[in-house]
Amino acid sequence: MTSTATPARRVHRRLAITALVLAVVGAAVGYWGFVSGIDYALNGSGGGPGPSIIVFFVGAALSVAAVVLAIVGLMRSSRKTLPTIALVIGLLPIGALIVAALANRR
């Protein structure tokens, strides 16, 4: 007995995989932009932040897109595992920034 996925299921699976890939890439790019921005700020050479601000915002945009796609995948698909994982990974950088901002309050 073989089971073939219907076209709708394939679309939802692709949506979930796309959200997962965007979440991982967005988290990595955002992390790199954040760390390199801190490095530029603490370097003291006066060269400015360079492209790290743009890289950070690109990573943030990818994470937001991943969260949106994961929510759409959760709403439309009967399978919830991949969209949930993509949602969690997409929200991790946002949560880390909130924690960092709250930790620096005095």
Residue pairs with C-beta under 8 A, 6 or more apart in sequence:
5 13
9 77
9 79
12 73
12 76
12 77
12 79
13 77
13 79
13 82
15 69
15 72
15 73
15 76
15 77
15 83
16 69
16 70
16 73
16 77
16 79
16 82
16 83
16 86
17 82
18 69
19 66
19 69
19 70
19 73
19 82
19 83
19 86
19 87
19 90
20 66
20 70
20 82
20 85
20 86
20 89
22 62
22 63
22 65
22 66
22 69
22 86
22 90
23 62
23 63
23 66
23 67
23 70
23 86
23 87
23 89
23 90
24 89
25 59
25 62
26 59
26 60
26 61
26 62
26 63
26 64
26 65
26 66
26 90
26 93
27 59
27 63
27 89
27 90
27 92
27 93
28 59
29 55
29 56
29 58
29 59
29 62
30 55
30 56
30 58
30 59
30 60
30 62
30 63
30 93
31 59
31 93
32 55
32 59
33 52
33 53
33 54
33 55
33 56
33 57
33 58
33 59
34 52
34 56
34 97
36 50
36 52
36 55
37 49
37 52
37 53
37 56
39 52
40 47
40 48
40 49
40 50
40 52
41 49
59 93
60 93
63 90
63 91
63 93
63 94
64 90
66 86
66 87
66 89
66 90
67 87
67 90
67 91
67 94
69 86
70 83
70 84
70 86
70 87
70 90
71 83
71 87
73 82
73 83
73 86
74 80
74 83
74 84
74 87
77 83
